[in-house]
Amino acid sequence: MPKSTYNVIGLMSGTSLDGLDIAFCIFEKKGEKWNYKIHSSETIKYPDEWNKKLSSIHTSSAYEFALANTEYGYFLGEKINEFIGEQNISGVDLIASHGHTIFHQPEKNFTFQLGSGAAIAGRTGISTVCDFRSLDVALNGQGAPLVPIGDALLFSEFDYCLNLGGIANISFEENGKRIAFDICPVNIVLNQLAQTLGKNYDNEGNLARSGSLNTNLLEKLNNLDYYTVSGAKSLGREWVDEVFFPVLKSFEISVQDKLNTICEHIGFQISKNANGTKSKMLITGGGAYNTYLVERIKFHSNTEIIIPDKQIIEFKEALIFAFLGLLRFEQKYNSLASVTGASADSIGGAVYLGKF
């Protein structure tokens, strides 16, 4: 039976490997509107072992891959149990785990997010929803982005919702339908470049600010084929490795100059998709802390930029996947064909029931 209040733990692990986001969320339905509260949240940095494994498992044997899927599920379950104990949480109805994307090739009807939901449910004893993207991909959709239905139902006061994570993605209403897509890579590239200089990331964009714009590189990046594709589209690690990084490597310039040019590129690409006076754009994700990047977005776009509080910046995706799990549990649509290009809206996610 559907309930008016749900206590849900949402998990999100992004392509930039910043860590595991855990958010305990309370959802209350009043009429047709869902209200939310993030009760408690935490980002858990990955141990070196998991950092290495998650960044390289796509090259492993089938046995190693299958074993890692189970082991990562148990790792997630253990971290949830620790979180519940540390935060003194009780009455959790549901866990919603995005998993960690290893493969995303919707053109082959294939996507895979590591992290066994069965292992999570088994370790925690709490019903778990996982594998949110596969059904949409099976319906010839992109399987991404999925966050827009949460944007529509939980953040409707904003004209645009932009997430600056490993990949920049955006959602908005157009002609009465929710539209969303991946715009361009962000932290998956910026972090990797910063790491070549011994930094985990480019703090506040200071490395990028110290560099100079390379107009030839900027032109090559802006002319990549992906940016001419209209309609539903999404990006994965594969495209970044096979298309974006080779362009960067073809330029023998400083890392700082590359960072500066990429920030300009990101700002320009976002402005192509989010522009309009008297409109508001919510920016979340780790990139919201990159002061220089946000300045370049503001430079290129005349949309009012809203940077929310720290908890929403860091845990909006975990919050929304908690909400998508709730919708799956209620057997309500949580993936929009208008966003993903699938043949139909769908109710995505595999459910593993906890203790009865």
Secondary structure, DSSP 8 states (H G I E B T S, - for coil): ---SEEEEEEEEE-TT---EEEEEEEEEEETTEEEEEEEEEEEE---HHHHHHHHHGGGS-HHHHHHHHHHHHHHHHHHHHHHHHHTT-----EEEEEEEEEEEEGGGTEEEEES-HHHHHHHH-S-EEE--SHHHHHTTS-----THHHHHHH-TT-SEEEEESSEEEEEEEETTEEEEEEEEE-HHHHHHHHHTTT-SS-GGGHHHHHS---HHHHHHHHT-GGGG--SS----HHHIIIIIHHHHHTS---HHHHHHHHHHHHHHHHHHHS--TT-EEEEESGGGG-HHHHHHHHHH--SEEE---HHHHHHHHHHHHHHHHHHHHTT---B-HHHH--SS-B---EEE----
